[in-house]
Amino acid sequence: MNILVLCTGNSARSILLESIFNTLGAGRIRAFSAGSNPTGEVHPQSLVLLEELGHDTAGARSKSWDEFAVQGAPEMDMVITVCASAAGETCPIWPGAPVRAHWGVADPAAADQPEWDTAFRAAYATLDKRAKALLDLPFETMNATELTQQLKRIGEIQ
């Protein structure tokens, strides 16, 4: 099951959820992240927190969602937006017509530097709960309607 996590800048929230999915869902989920207007670099606090929590950050990079809309790109089963601006944008046509959901989280990168640790931990905690809720489901055997309903429910978890 391939999941694409989208945010505008692809430097914080989408990077966090990609890493959470790839750590917790190993063998069931392969996650990727991208942005509609990528910053070109991963926010340094994303890397600090992920490394502290034991995530592999070697492949973390800020990239455009265009990479996943071209021939030969991995086909996505789910596309999850984590910021309101990316959710409202016109997305490329994804091969395979994946199920889409919005799991909005406040942008920790918008916090002032003294508040980074608190803001990034809060975003991580919410995304971690949502990822675990998805992984608790038999999503591999759910039809698109059931999966869409469950993804919407999970997106409301705080």
Residue pairs with C-beta under 8 A, 6 or more apart in sequence:
1 28
1 29
1 30
1 77
1 78
1 139
1 140
2 29
2 30
2 31
2 32
2 74
2 75
2 76
2 77
2 78
2 98
3 21
3 29
3 30
3 31
3 32
3 76
3 77
3 78
3 79
3 80
4 31
4 32
4 33
4 34
4 65
4 68
4 76
4 78
4 79
4 80
4 94
4 98
5 13
5 14
5 17
5 18
5 21
5 31
5 32
5 33
5 34
5 80
5 81
5 82
6 14
6 33
6 34
6 35
6 36
6 65
6 79
6 80
6 81
6 82
6 83
6 86
6 91
7 13
7 14
7 33
7 35
7 81
7 82
7 83
7 86
8 35
8 36
8 37
8 83
8 85
8 86
8 89
9 35
9 37
9 38
9 39
9 62
9 109
10 33
10 34
10 35
10 38
10 39
10 62
10 63
10 64
11 35
11 38
11 39
11 41
11 42
11 43
11 46
11 62
11 109
12 42
12 43
12 45
12 46
12 107
12 108
12 109
12 120
12 123
13 82
13 83
13 105
13 107
13 108
13 123
13 127
14 33
14 34
14 35
14 82
14 83
15 33
15 42
15 43
15 46
15 50
15 60
15 62
16 46
16 49
16 50
16 120
16 123
16 124
16 127
17 31
17 33
17 80
17 82
17 103
17 127
17 130
17 131
18 31
18 32
18 33
18 60
19 31
19 50
19 55
19 56
19 57
19 60
20 55
20 124
20 127
20 128
20 131
21 29
21 31
21 131
22 29
22 30
22 31
22 56
23 54
23 55
23 56
24 131
24 132
24 135
25 31
25 131
25 135
28 135
28 140
29 135
30 74
32 68
32 74
32 76
33 63
34 63
34 64
34 65
34 66
34 67
34 68
35 62
35 63
35 64
35 65
35 86
36 64
36 65
36 85
36 86
36 89
36 91
38 62
38 63
38 64
39 62
40 62
41 62
42 57
42 60
42 61
42 62
43 108
43 109
45 108
45 109
45 116
45 117
45 120
46 60
46 120
47 57
47 60
48 120
49 117
49 120
49 121
49 124
50 57
50 60
51 57
53 124
65 91
65 92
66 92
67 73
68 74
68 76
68 92
68 94
69 92
69 93
69 94
69 95
71 95
73 95
75 94
75 95
75 96
75 98
76 94
76 95
76 96
76 98
77 96
77 98
77 99
78 98
78 99
78 100
78 101
78 147
78 151
79 91
79 94
79 98
79 99
79 100
79 101
80 100
80 101
80 102
80 103
80 151
81 87
81 100
81 101
81 102
81 103
81 104
82 102
82 103
82 104
82 105
82 127
83 104
83 105
83 107
84 102
84 104
87 102
87 104
99 144
99 147
99 148
99 151
100 148
101 148
101 151
101 152
101 154
101 155
102 155
103 127
103 130
103 151
103 154
103 155
104 155
105 123
105 126
105 127
106 119
106 122
106 123
107 123
108 116
108 119
108 120
108 122
108 123
109 119
110 119
111 118
111 119
111 120
126 157
126 158
129 157
129 158
130 154
130 155
130 157
133 154
133 157
134 150
134 151
134 154
137 150
139 147
139 150
142 150
